[in-house]
């Protein structure tokens, strides 16, 4: 994915596969890539949302494939359709992800497993399926990790663990792909106004209160469009790291300090953490689920 024409985006004429593309960051990134001349292979379990995303972009520039990132065959089929339709694959955005809430003692074990399966194994499946086509074009892979990879939060152990795993998966992949001309990046975001975050605030008041009590800038939320622009620029520059907002990169460089007593207090592990986790567990118990309702359908 190198520059071809002066003034044109490096994405012009390129094809990118995006998972989790039915809404939120995935859909916003797809739309912006299409504006810059890319064609898209969009994958999601949400058939209706996927149809809307393709409709907004135009079916001449995007195809939607209903698929589950926990199923390698689904991703392989999506890649095959994309290559058949657009002639090849220049990049992949492993974006699909879910969250689960509640303490390690309180969380539904099946919900914990589901988060790891989607957020980590799903990244592997996405990359594994797309890699032969991406290698052929010496393209770019962007793995969506999170600030959570190096700044843990109470009540989010499955999400934190999955995103730390996704970061190190990208690190290893980068070493393997460099000799083949493929660039690999990992993206690390703080709170983004995605459906997952907004629904968690609605479902679990304690979750929103925990965010609001964090010191600035940790308590701030970034809009989806800002995140999408950062992702598109990462593809254009073949970036190794993407931080949204930029201050997340500072915490990334100071990550070892976040595991000290002072750092843990900063991340919400202070004297009130025990009461907050008890309240969250009770709210989860009343809801009857540890994940968003959209993932229980």
C-alpha positions as CSV (number, residue, x, y, z in Angstrom):
1,X,0.0,0.0,0.0
2,X,2.4,2.6,-1.2
3,X,1.8,6.0,-2.7
4,X,1.0,6.0,-6.4
5,X,-0.3,9.3,-7.6
6,X,0.7,12.7,-6.2
7,X,-2.3,14.2,-4.3
8,X,-4.2,10.9,-4.3
9,X,-4.7,8.8,-1.2
10,X,-2.5,5.6,-1.0
11,X,-5.8,3.8,-0.5
12,X,-7.1,4.7,-3.9
13,X,-7.6,1.5,-5.9
14,X,-6.8,-0.7,-2.9
15,X,-9.0,-3.3,-1.3
16,X,-9.3,-3.7,2.5
17,X,-11.2,-6.3,4.5
18,X,-12.8,-4.9,7.8
19,X,-14.4,-7.1,10.5
20,X,-17.0,-5.6,12.9
21,X,-18.1,-3.4,10.0
22,X,-21.9,-3.2,10.7
23,X,-21.5,-0.1,12.9
24,X,-19.3,1.9,15.1
25,X,-15.6,2.2,14.3
26,X,-15.7,-0.4,11.6
27,X,-18.5,1.2,9.6
28,X,-17.1,4.7,10.0
29,X,-13.6,3.6,8.9
30,X,-15.1,1.8,5.9
31,X,-17.0,4.9,4.8
32,X,-13.9,7.1,5.0
33,X,-11.8,4.6,3.2
34,X,-14.3,4.5,0.4
35,X,-14.2,8.3,0.1
36,X,-10.5,7.9,-0.4
37,X,-10.9,5.5,-3.2
38,X,-10.7,2.1,-1.6
39,X,-13.0,-0.9,-2.2
40,X,-14.1,-2.8,0.9
41,X,-14.9,-6.4,2.0
42,X,-17.0,-5.9,5.1
43,X,-17.7,-8.7,7.6
44,X,-20.0,-8.8,10.6
45,X,-22.6,-11.0,12.2
46,X,-25.2,-8.2,12.1
47,X,-26.8,-8.7,8.7
48,X,-29.0,-5.7,8.9
49,X,-26.3,-3.3,10.0
50,X,-23.9,-4.7,7.4
51,X,-26.5,-4.1,4.7
52,X,-26.9,-0.5,5.8
53,X,-23.2,0.1,5.7
54,X,-22.9,-1.3,2.2
55,X,-25.9,0.7,1.1
56,X,-24.4,4.0,2.4
57,X,-21.0,3.3,0.7
58,X,-22.4,1.8,-2.5
59,X,-22.4,-1.8,-3.7
60,X,-20.0,-0.8,-6.5
61,X,-17.4,-0.1,-3.8
62,X,-18.2,-2.6,-1.0
63,X,-19.5,-6.1,-0.4
64,X,-20.9,-7.3,2.8
65,X,-20.3,-10.8,4.1
66,X,-22.2,-12.1,7.1
67,X,-19.6,-14.0,9.1
68,X,-18.4,-14.9,12.6
69,X,-14.8,-14.2,13.4
70,X,-14.7,-17.2,15.7
71,X,-15.2,-19.4,12.7
72,X,-12.1,-19.5,10.4
73,X,-14.1,-20.9,7.5
74,X,-16.3,-17.7,7.6
75,X,-13.3,-15.5,7.2
76,X,-11.8,-17.7,4.5
77,X,-15.1,-17.4,2.6
78,X,-15.1,-13.6,3.0
79,X,-11.6,-13.3,1.7
80,X,-12.3,-15.6,-1.3
81,X,-15.4,-13.4,-2.2
82,X,-13.4,-10.2,-1.9
83,X,-10.6,-11.5,-4.1
84,X,-13.1,-12.7,-6.6
85,X,-14.9,-9.4,-6.7
86,X,-12.0,-7.0,-6.5
87,X,-9.1,-9.0,-7.8
88,X,-7.0,-9.1,-4.6
89,X,-6.6,-7.8,-1.0
90,X,-4.3,-5.0,0.1
91,X,-5.1,-4.7,3.7
92,X,-7.0,-6.0,6.7
93,X,-8.5,-4.3,9.7
94,X,-9.1,-6.8,12.5
95,X,-11.6,-4.7,14.3
96,X,-14.4,-7.0,15.6
97,X,-14.6,-7.0,19.4
98,X,-16.9,-7.3,22.4
99,X,-16.7,-6.6,26.1
100,X,-17.8,-8.4,29.3
101,X,-18.3,-6.9,32.7
102,X,-18.1,-8.1,36.3
103,X,-15.4,-9.3,38.6
104,X,-13.4,-12.5,38.0
105,X,-15.6,-14.1,40.8
106,X,-18.8,-12.7,39.4
107,X,-18.5,-12.8,35.6
108,X,-20.3,-15.5,33.6
109,X,-17.5,-18.0,32.6
110,X,-19.1,-18.5,29.2
111,X,-19.1,-14.7,28.6
112,X,-15.4,-14.6,29.6
113,X,-14.6,-17.3,27.1
114,X,-16.7,-15.6,24.4
115,X,-14.7,-12.3,24.8
116,X,-11.4,-14.1,24.4
117,X,-12.7,-16.1,21.4
118,X,-13.9,-13.0,19.6
119,X,-11.2,-10.5,20.6
120,X,-8.2,-12.7,20.3
121,X,-8.9,-15.9,18.4
122,X,-11.1,-13.8,16.1
123,X,-8.1,-11.6,15.3
124,X,-6.0,-14.7,14.5
125,X,-8.8,-16.1,12.2
126,X,-9.1,-12.8,10.4
127,X,-5.4,-12.4,9.8
128,X,-4.8,-16.1,9.0
129,X,-7.5,-16.0,6.3
130,X,-6.4,-12.8,4.8
131,X,-2.7,-13.1,5.0
132,X,-1.9,-15.1,1.8
133,X,-3.7,-12.4,-0.3
134,X,-2.2,-9.5,1.7
135,X,1.4,-11.0,1.3
136,X,0.8,-11.2,-2.4
137,X,0.3,-7.5,-2.6
138,X,2.8,-6.6,0.2
139,X,-0.1,-4.9,2.1
140,X,-0.9,-3.8,5.6
141,X,-2.5,-5.4,8.6
142,X,-4.0,-3.3,11.5
143,X,-4.9,-5.2,14.7
144,X,-7.3,-3.4,17.0
145,X,-6.0,-3.6,20.5
146,X,-6.8,-1.0,23.2
147,X,-5.5,1.2,26.0
148,X,-6.7,-1.8,28.0
149,X,-3.6,-3.7,26.8
150,X,-1.4,-1.8,29.2
151,X,-3.9,-0.1,31.5
152,X,-6.2,-2.6,33.2
153,X,-9.5,-1.7,34.7
154,X,-11.4,-3.5,37.5
155,X,-14.4,-5.5,36.3
156,X,-13.0,-5.9,32.8
157,X,-10.4,-8.8,33.1
158,X,-11.5,-10.7,30.0
159,X,-11.4,-7.5,27.8
160,X,-8.0,-6.4,29.2
161,X,-6.5,-9.9,28.7
162,X,-7.8,-10.2,25.2
163,X,-6.5,-6.8,24.1
164,X,-3.1,-7.4,25.7
165,X,-3.0,-10.7,23.7
166,X,-4.1,-8.9,20.5
167,X,-1.2,-6.4,20.9
168,X,1.4,-9.2,21.3
169,X,-0.1,-11.1,18.4
170,X,0.5,-8.0,16.3
171,X,4.1,-7.7,17.7
172,X,4.9,-11.3,16.7
173,X,3.2,-11.0,13.3
174,X,5.2,-7.8,12.6
175,X,8.4,-9.7,13.0
176,X,7.2,-12.5,10.7
177,X,5.9,-10.3,8.0
178,X,8.6,-7.7,7.7
179,X,10.8,-9.8,5.5
180,X,7.8,-10.4,3.2
181,X,7.1,-6.7,2.8
182,X,3.9,-6.7,4.8
183,X,3.6,-3.9,7.5
184,X,1.7,-4.7,10.7
185,X,0.3,-2.2,13.2
186,X,-1.7,-2.3,16.5
187,X,-4.2,0.3,17.5
188,X,-4.7,1.5,21.0
189,X,-7.7,3.6,21.9
190,X,-9.1,5.0,25.1
191,X,-12.9,5.2,25.6
192,X,-14.6,5.6,22.2
193,X,-18.3,6.5,21.7
194,X,-19.1,3.0,20.3
195,X,-22.4,1.1,20.8
196,X,-20.4,-1.2,23.2
197,X,-19.4,1.6,25.5
198,X,-22.7,3.5,25.3
199,X,-24.7,0.4,26.0
200,X,-22.5,-0.6,28.9
201,X,-23.1,2.9,30.4
202,X,-26.8,2.3,30.0
203,X,-26.9,-1.2,31.3
204,X,-24.4,-0.8,34.2
205,X,-24.5,2.6,36.0
206,X,-21.4,1.7,38.0
207,X,-19.4,1.3,34.8
208,X,-20.2,4.9,33.8
209,X,-19.5,6.1,37.3
210,X,-16.1,4.4,37.3
211,X,-15.1,6.1,34.0
212,X,-16.3,9.5,35.3
213,X,-14.2,9.2,38.4
214,X,-11.0,8.6,36.5
215,X,-8.6,11.5,36.4
216,X,-8.4,13.5,33.1
217,X,-7.7,12.6,30.4
218,X,-8.6,9.0,31.3
219,X,-12.2,9.9,31.9
220,X,-12.7,11.5,28.4
221,X,-14.5,9.8,25.5
222,X,-13.5,10.3,21.9
223,X,-16.0,10.3,19.0
224,X,-16.0,7.5,16.5
225,X,-15.1,9.7,13.5
226,X,-11.8,10.8,15.2
227,X,-10.9,7.1,15.6
228,X,-11.9,6.3,12.0
229,X,-9.6,9.1,10.7
230,X,-6.7,7.7,12.8
231,X,-7.3,4.2,11.4
232,X,-7.4,5.5,7.8
233,X,-4.2,7.5,8.3
234,X,-2.6,4.4,9.7
235,X,-3.4,2.5,6.5
236,X,-2.0,5.3,4.4
237,X,1.2,5.5,6.4
238,X,1.5,1.8,7.2
239,X,1.9,2.8,10.9
240,X,3.3,0.5,13.5
241,X,1.4,2.0,16.3
242,X,-1.9,4.0,16.4
243,X,-2.9,5.9,19.5
244,X,-6.4,7.4,19.9
245,X,-6.2,10.1,21.3
246,X,-2.5,10.8,21.1
247,X,-2.0,10.9,24.8
248,X,-2.6,7.1,24.9
249,X,0.9,6.7,23.4
250,X,2.4,8.4,26.5
251,X,0.7,5.9,28.7
252,X,2.0,3.2,26.4
253,X,5.6,4.3,27.0
254,X,4.9,4.4,30.7
255,X,3.1,1.2,31.0
256,X,5.3,-0.3,33.7
257,X,4.4,2.5,36.0
258,X,0.7,1.6,35.6
259,X,1.3,-1.6,37.5
260,X,2.7,0.2,40.5
261,X,0.5,1.1,43.5
262,X,0.2,4.7,42.3
263,X,-0.6,3.5,38.8
264,X,-3.3,1.1,40.0
265,X,-4.9,3.9,42.0
266,X,-4.9,6.0,38.8
267,X,-6.7,3.2,36.9
268,X,-9.5,2.9,39.3
269,X,-8.0,0.6,41.9
270,X,-8.4,2.9,44.9
271,X,-10.1,2.4,48.2
272,X,-13.6,2.6,46.5
273,X,-12.9,-0.1,44.0
274,X,-14.2,-2.9,46.2
275,X,-17.6,-1.3,46.6
276,X,-17.8,-0.4,42.9
277,X,-17.1,-4.0,41.8
278,X,-19.7,-5.3,44.2
279,X,-22.2,-2.9,42.8
280,X,-21.3,-3.8,39.2
281,X,-21.6,-7.5,40.0
282,X,-25.1,-6.9,41.4
283,X,-26.1,-4.9,38.4
284,X,-24.8,-7.7,36.1
285,X,-26.8,-10.3,38.2
286,X,-30.0,-8.2,37.8
287,X,-29.4,-7.9,34.1
288,X,-28.9,-11.6,33.8
289,X,-26.0,-11.2,31.4
290,X,-22.4,-10.1,31.4
291,X,-22.3,-8.8,27.9
292,X,-24.4,-6.4,25.7
293,X,-27.8,-7.7,24.7
294,X,-26.7,-7.6,21.1
295,X,-24.2,-10.4,21.7
296,X,-26.8,-12.7,23.4
297,X,-29.1,-12.9,20.4
